[in-house]
Amino acid sequence: MKVAVIGATGLVGTVMLRVLEERDFPVSELIPAASLKSVGKTVAFKGKQVKVVSVEEAMERKPAVALFSAGAETSKKYAPLFMAKGIYVVDNSSAWRMDSTKKLIVPEVNGSKLEQGDLVIANPNCSTIQLVVVLGLIHKEYGIKRVVVSTYQSVTGTGVNAVKQLYDERAGRTPEMVYPHSIDLNCFPHGGSFLDSGYTTEEQKLIDETRKIIGDQSILVSPTVVRIPVVGGHSESVNVEMQKPYELATLVKQLAAIPGVTIQDDPKSNIYPMPKYSEGKDDVFVGRIRRDETVANGVNLWVVSDNLRKGAATNAVQIAELLLQKGWIA
């Protein structure tokens, strides 16, 4: 099976290659592609160095599936061209997420919605993916009335230059500023750009994408996005108000049964999810599970996941695995 990775030299693209290898996806021929400045370089895959080609060449080599992580502009330009050749595209940018003609997929939550004609499939935003993995089950069992979510997001979500800014500041070097403020020993409630509503684009994604993936526009979502000086993953404080009553012990068992969810909830032993320990792992970690005693059917959760893995690369590869399972690619 020919598999193209568009944006193979970027932060997420590099992790995509690693995930394809680790999950033993049946790649007979890897086609790594990137911008013209990276063409001719090599990337490591299964013990070999593979030459990076242009996006045009990757398309002409007719892969069965192309995993895109090269930004919205590249996706808008090339995804329709790949689709016209019958190539499945799993796109990690924001280009198609809210397009009514495209599916926005987290396999554990709404993978059953995929149809064979869905040649361009959108991968959600990183903070949305880990959130809906948990909310999907809760909504199915109890119905969700309202969600209040505050995120504590890793600098890796902004890219390699943001990571460099953090480490330059930590080492006392003059950094090239990616953020409007220093990030080391700091945090700021600013992800994306501010909208007229006072919310940011990152916050609006949490609202819109959550509703689209779960398939219920009536769910109320109140988000605050915060950037913090960590690299291991995104953390989220999640408060859910449900329509039906629940038993806490039953809910914990139900969450533990979700594929890809690990419960870490023994606070008396100082066991709870942390980005330090989510880094490099595919699971969504859930802890600090406790009843919200201020409303009739409320629960508080702490949700952590590696935003480059499940929040981006792993979810994209899982979508490709779903296409494989359905027999749509070979």
Disulfide bonds with the S-S distance in Angstrom:
none
